[in-house]
Amino acid sequence: MRKQQKPATTKGSADWFTGDVYVDAIATPQDGDQRMIVSRVRFTPGARTAWHAHGRGQTLHVTEGVALIGTRDGAVIRATPGETIYTPPGEEHWHGATPEDFMEHLAMLEDAEGSDAQDGWYEHVTDEDYTTANEE
């Protein structure tokens, strides 16, 4: 057993996010074949991820604000603190804050053989698609 040092908060890359997003790593693989990754991700109002998918799926647990989670088929889920959303492996999706509020969630996933080997980041969510998602 060992206590780990808290890594510095990082700002999300403009390649992967629209708006200001801050990430705190909570858990990363430590030994052998471990794969668990957990991060606290904070979104400023209107901030969101680009379209992306995870080779082993992703679980989001909302801790603050209202989260918008959208899929390629146009479905949008609004999630509030205490709610958990699961995205299956390979499903392209995005998530972010509403225009009016900050949003924070825990992002939990399994590393896909070398981080991005099966995970993919794609184009940014358009302002039009984001506005439509927020109206639903």
C-alpha positions in Angstrom: 0.0 0.0 0.0 1.2 3.5 -0.7 -0.1 7.0 -0.7 0.1 8.7 -4.1 1.0 12.3 -4.8 -1.8 14.2 -6.4 -0.8 15.2 -9.9 -1.3 18.9 -10.9 -4.6 19.8 -12.5 -4.3 19.9 -16.3 -6.2 21.9 -18.8 -7.9 19.9 -21.5 -6.4 20.0 -24.9 -8.1 22.2 -27.5 -7.8 19.2 -29.8 -10.3 17.3 -27.6 -12.4 20.0 -26.0 -14.4 23.1 -26.9 -14.2 25.7 -24.1 -12.3 25.4 -20.8 -12.1 21.9 -19.2 -9.9 20.9 -16.3 -8.8 17.3 -15.5 -7.5 15.8 -12.2 -6.2 12.3 -12.5 -7.4 10.1 -9.7 -6.4 6.6 -10.7 -4.1 5.2 -13.4 -2.7 1.7 -13.9 0.0 1.0 -11.3 0.9 -2.7 -11.6 1.0 -5.5 -14.1 -2.1 -5.7 -16.3 -4.2 -3.1 -14.5 -6.3 -0.9 -16.8 -8.4 1.4 -14.6 -8.3 5.1 -15.3 -10.4 7.6 -13.2 -10.4 11.3 -13.6 -12.4 14.2 -12.2 -13.3 16.4 -15.1 -14.6 20.0 -14.7 -16.3 21.8 -17.5 -17.0 25.6 -17.6 -20.4 26.6 -18.9 -20.7 25.6 -22.6 -17.6 23.5 -22.6 -17.7 20.0 -24.1 -15.7 17.2 -25.5 -15.1 16.5 -29.2 -16.7 13.3 -30.5 -14.9 10.3 -29.2 -15.2 6.6 -28.4 -13.6 4.2 -25.9 -12.4 0.7 -26.9 -13.5 -0.7 -23.5 -16.5 1.7 -22.8 -16.7 4.6 -20.3 -18.7 5.3 -17.2 -19.5 8.9 -16.2 -20.7 9.8 -12.7 -22.0 13.4 -12.5 -21.0 15.2 -9.3 -22.0 18.8 -10.0 -24.2 20.7 -12.5 -26.1 19.2 -15.4 -24.3 17.0 -18.0 -25.3 16.6 -21.6 -24.2 13.4 -23.2 -24.9 13.0 -26.9 -24.6 10.1 -29.4 -24.3 10.0 -33.2 -27.9 9.0 -33.6 -29.0 12.3 -32.0 -30.0 10.9 -28.6 -29.1 13.2 -25.7 -29.1 12.4 -22.0 -29.3 15.1 -19.3 -27.7 13.8 -16.1 -27.6 15.5 -12.7 -25.5 15.0 -9.6 -25.6 11.4 -8.4 -26.6 10.0 -11.8 -24.3 7.6 -13.7 -24.2 7.1 -17.5 -22.5 4.1 -19.2 -21.3 4.4 -22.8 -20.6 0.9 -24.5 -17.3 0.1 -26.2 -16.9 1.9 -29.5 -20.0 4.1 -29.2 -19.1 7.6 -30.5 -20.3 10.2 -28.1 -19.6 13.6 -26.5 -20.3 15.1 -23.1 -20.2 18.6 -21.6 -21.9 21.3 -19.5 -25.0 23.3 -20.3 -24.5 26.9 -21.3 -25.6 28.1 -17.9 -23.8 26.0 -15.5 -20.4 24.4 -14.6 -20.4 20.6 -14.7 -18.2 18.1 -13.0 -18.1 14.3 -13.5 -15.9 11.4 -12.7 -14.8 9.7 -15.9 -14.0 6.0 -15.5 -12.6 3.7 -18.1 -10.2 0.9 -18.9 -7.0 1.8 -20.8 -7.3 0.2 -24.2 -3.9 -1.3 -24.8 -1.7 1.7 -24.9 -4.1 4.5 -24.2 -5.5 5.5 -27.6 -5.0 2.2 -29.4 -8.7 1.5 -29.5 -9.9 4.9 -28.3 -10.6 7.5 -30.8 -11.0 11.3 -30.9 -12.8 12.8 -33.8 -14.2 16.2 -34.9 -15.5 18.8 -32.5 -19.2 19.0 -31.8 -20.7 21.9 -33.8 -22.3 24.8 -32.1 -25.5 23.9 -33.9 -25.5 20.3 -32.6 -24.6 21.5 -29.1 -27.5 24.1 -29.1 -29.9 21.5 -30.4 -28.8 19.0 -27.6 -29.3 21.7 -25.0 -32.9 22.4 -26.1 -34.0 18.8 -25.8 
